[in-house]
Amino acid sequence: MGFPNIWSKEETKANANAKQIDRLEKSRQ
């Protein structure tokens, strides 16, 4: 995992976003 710090931050943000969207989708059903 030799990623620069910026990539890690972006990756984390994307993951958090995906989880949030997933939660919204589930709560909508």
N, C-alpha and C positions, 0 to 999 in steps of 0.2 A: 504494500500500500504506500508507494512513494509519491503520493499526490501532493501538490502544493496546497497550502492552507485554504486558498480561495476555492479550490475545487471541493474540498471537504465541506466548506460552509454552504456552497451552492447545492451540493448533494443532500446535505441535511435539510436545507430549506425545501428542496423538491420532495424529499421523503415526508416531511411534516405536512406539506401541501396535499400530497397524495392521501395521507392518512385522514386528513380533515375532510377531503372530498368523499372518501370512502364512507366516513361516518355520516356525512350528510345524505349520501345516497341511501344508506341503510335506514336512517331515521325517516326518510321520506316514504319508505314502503309501508 
